[in-house]
Amino acid sequence: MNRKSFQLLPLVLAVAATAALAGDPLAIGSAMPMTDTKMKNVDGAEVSIAQVAKPAGTLVVFTCNHCPFAKAWESRIVALGNTYEAKGVGVIAINSNDPGVAPDDSYDSMQKRAKDVGMKFPYVVDGTSGVAKAFGATKTPEVFLFDKNGKLVYHGAVDDSKEADKVENSYLKSALDAVVAGQDVAVKETKSIGCGIKFRS
């Protein structure tokens, strides 16, 4: 093994470990998993995905506090979540990170963040990281949008740029518009770009 390969080994092993901890992401058309699993919301209530689901569809967002990518997309996620929840789409943000690894993802920090950014939808703790693993989520942020029948119709990124003023393709917004209208989603899958989820052991 040459020196360059040896230096890259820790990164390769870290990526492999993350892949091993989560299964393949849900395939388009899949049903929502673990819908009855209760997760602690920032208001102290225990909330499940089933309770959040609404007639038009359901948006599940895996995100967190500390990741620079999650921070970059945060205002767009909150704006979309607040807007489309009012249009009949259930919205839930899920933090699956281990706060022992990422202290900024503690429950107290989640409560403050949700208040500061004006989230009108649940922001919950995936206490075992089991929900993220069931979805096959590996990144923050990573979104899964389900239609009125509870089938996955869009998975991936919010849009195509970390910088809001450089967005050319608003994938999630387009998918949400289609779901609300009861229409087919044109772009069903994109690549999520973000920090790896810090799975709880």
C-alpha positions as CSV (number, residue, x, y, z in Angstrom):
1,M,0.0,0.0,0.0
2,N,1.5,3.4,-1.0
3,R,1.5,6.4,1.3
4,K,-1.4,8.1,-0.3
5,S,-3.6,5.0,-0.1
6,F,-2.6,4.6,3.5
7,Q,-3.6,8.2,4.3
8,L,-7.0,7.7,2.7
9,L,-7.7,4.4,4.6
10,P,-9.4,6.1,7.6
11,L,-11.8,7.9,5.3
12,V,-12.6,4.7,3.4
13,L,-13.2,2.8,6.6
14,A,-15.5,5.6,8.0
15,V,-17.6,5.6,4.9
16,A,-17.8,1.8,5.0
17,A,-18.8,1.9,8.7
18,T,-21.6,4.4,8.0
19,A,-22.9,2.2,5.1
20,A,-22.9,-0.8,7.4
21,L,-24.9,0.9,10.0
22,A,-27.8,1.9,7.7
23,G,-29.5,-0.2,5.1
24,D,-30.1,0.8,1.5
25,P,-32.4,3.8,1.3
26,L,-36.1,3.1,0.7
27,A,-37.0,2.5,-2.9
28,I,-39.4,4.8,-4.7
29,G,-42.9,3.4,-4.1
30,S,-42.1,2.0,-0.7
31,A,-44.3,2.4,2.3
32,M,-43.3,4.5,5.3
33,P,-41.5,2.3,7.9
34,M,-41.8,2.6,11.7
35,T,-44.8,4.8,11.5
36,D,-45.9,4.0,15.1
37,T,-42.6,4.6,16.7
38,K,-42.8,7.4,19.3
39,M,-40.1,10.0,19.3
40,K,-39.7,12.9,21.8
41,N,-40.6,16.3,20.2
42,V,-39.1,19.6,21.3
43,D,-42.3,20.4,23.1
44,G,-41.9,17.3,25.3
45,A,-44.7,15.3,23.6
46,E,-44.1,11.8,22.2
47,V,-44.9,11.9,18.5
48,S,-45.0,9.3,15.8
49,I,-44.9,9.6,12.0
50,A,-48.4,8.2,11.8
51,Q,-49.7,11.0,14.0
52,V,-48.0,13.6,11.8
53,A,-49.3,12.3,8.5
54,K,-51.9,14.4,6.7
55,P,-54.3,13.8,3.8
56,A,-52.1,15.2,1.0
57,G,-48.9,13.4,2.0
58,T,-46.0,13.3,4.6
59,L,-42.6,14.8,4.5
60,V,-39.8,13.2,6.7
61,V,-36.6,15.2,7.0
62,F,-33.5,13.8,8.6
63,T,-31.5,16.8,9.9
64,C,-29.6,18.0,12.9
65,N,-28.1,21.2,14.6
66,H,-24.4,20.9,14.2
67,C,-23.9,20.0,10.5
68,P,-22.9,22.9,8.2
69,F,-25.0,21.4,5.4
70,A,-28.0,21.1,7.7
71,K,-27.5,24.7,8.7
72,A,-27.2,25.9,5.1
73,W,-30.5,24.3,4.1
74,E,-32.2,24.9,7.4
75,S,-34.1,28.1,6.5
76,R,-35.4,26.5,3.3
77,I,-36.5,23.4,5.1
78,V,-38.3,25.4,7.7
79,A,-40.0,27.6,5.1
80,L,-41.1,24.6,3.0
81,G,-42.2,22.6,6.0
82,N,-44.3,25.5,7.5
83,T,-45.8,26.3,4.1
84,Y,-46.8,22.9,3.0
85,E,-48.0,21.7,6.4
86,A,-50.6,24.4,5.9
87,K,-51.4,22.9,2.5
88,G,-52.2,19.5,4.0
89,V,-48.8,17.8,4.0
90,G,-47.6,16.3,7.3
91,V,-44.1,17.3,8.2
92,I,-41.6,15.9,10.7
93,A,-37.9,16.7,11.2
94,I,-35.9,13.9,12.8
95,N,-32.5,14.2,14.6
96,S,-30.9,10.7,14.7
97,N,-27.4,11.9,15.8
98,D,-25.8,10.7,18.9
99,P,-25.3,13.8,21.1
100,G,-22.4,12.1,22.7
101,V,-20.6,12.4,19.4
102,A,-22.1,15.7,18.4
103,P,-22.9,17.7,21.6
104,D,-24.7,20.5,19.6
105,D,-27.4,17.9,18.8
106,S,-28.5,17.6,22.4
107,Y,-32.3,17.8,23.1
108,D,-31.9,21.2,24.8
109,S,-30.1,22.5,21.7
110,M,-32.9,21.1,19.5
111,Q,-35.5,22.9,21.6
112,K,-33.6,26.2,21.2
113,R,-33.0,25.8,17.5
114,A,-36.7,24.9,16.7
115,K,-37.8,28.1,18.5
116,D,-35.1,30.3,17.0
117,V,-35.9,29.3,13.4
118,G,-39.7,29.2,13.8
119,M,-40.4,25.5,13.1
120,K,-44.2,24.9,13.2
121,F,-43.8,21.2,12.7
122,P,-42.3,18.5,15.1
123,Y,-38.6,18.2,15.5
124,V,-38.0,14.9,17.2
125,V,-35.2,12.7,18.7
126,D,-34.6,9.4,17.1
127,G,-33.4,7.9,20.4
128,T,-31.9,4.7,19.0
129,S,-31.2,5.9,15.4
130,G,-33.5,3.1,14.4
131,V,-35.8,5.2,12.4
132,A,-33.0,6.6,10.3
133,K,-31.7,3.0,9.7
134,A,-35.2,1.8,8.7
135,F,-35.4,4.6,6.1
136,G,-31.8,4.0,5.0
137,A,-31.0,7.6,5.7
138,T,-27.3,8.4,6.0
139,K,-27.0,12.2,5.6
140,T,-28.2,15.4,7.2
141,P,-30.2,16.9,5.5
142,E,-31.9,14.0,3.7
143,V,-35.6,14.1,2.7
144,F,-38.3,11.5,2.1
145,L,-41.7,12.6,0.7
146,F,-44.7,10.3,0.7
147,D,-47.9,10.7,-1.2
148,K,-51.5,10.5,0.2
149,N,-51.3,6.7,0.0
150,G,-48.1,6.6,2.1
151,K,-45.9,5.6,-0.8
152,L,-42.4,7.2,-1.3
153,V,-42.5,9.6,-4.3
154,Y,-39.4,11.6,-3.7
155,H,-36.1,11.0,-1.9
156,G,-32.9,13.0,-1.8
157,A,-31.8,16.6,-1.6
158,V,-33.9,19.8,-0.9
159,D,-32.5,21.4,-4.0
160,D,-29.3,21.7,-6.1
161,S,-27.2,24.2,-4.2
162,K,-25.9,24.7,-0.6
163,E,-26.1,28.5,-1.4
164,A,-29.7,29.6,-1.5
165,D,-29.1,32.3,-4.2
166,K,-27.6,29.8,-6.6
167,V,-30.4,27.3,-6.6
168,E,-31.5,26.3,-10.1
169,N,-33.6,23.2,-9.3
170,S,-36.0,23.2,-6.3
171,Y,-36.5,19.4,-6.3
172,L,-38.4,19.2,-3.0
173,K,-40.7,22.1,-3.7
174,S,-41.6,20.7,-7.1
175,A,-42.3,17.3,-5.5
176,L,-44.4,18.9,-2.8
177,D,-46.4,20.9,-5.4
178,A,-47.1,17.6,-7.3
179,V,-48.2,15.8,-4.1
180,V,-50.5,18.6,-3.1
181,A,-52.0,18.6,-6.6
182,G,-52.3,14.8,-6.7
183,Q,-49.9,14.6,-9.6
184,D,-46.9,12.4,-10.5
185,V,-43.5,13.7,-9.2
186,A,-41.3,14.3,-12.2
187,V,-37.9,14.0,-10.5
188,K,-38.2,11.2,-8.0
189,E,-34.7,10.8,-6.7
190,T,-31.6,12.9,-6.2
191,K,-28.3,12.6,-4.3
192,S,-28.3,13.9,-0.8
193,I,-25.3,16.0,0.1
194,G,-24.5,16.5,3.8
195,C,-22.9,15.2,6.9
196,G,-23.0,11.6,7.8
197,I,-25.5,10.7,10.5
198,K,-23.7,10.0,13.8
199,F,-25.6,6.8,14.6
200,R,-26.1,5.8,18.2
201,S,-24.4,2.6,19.2
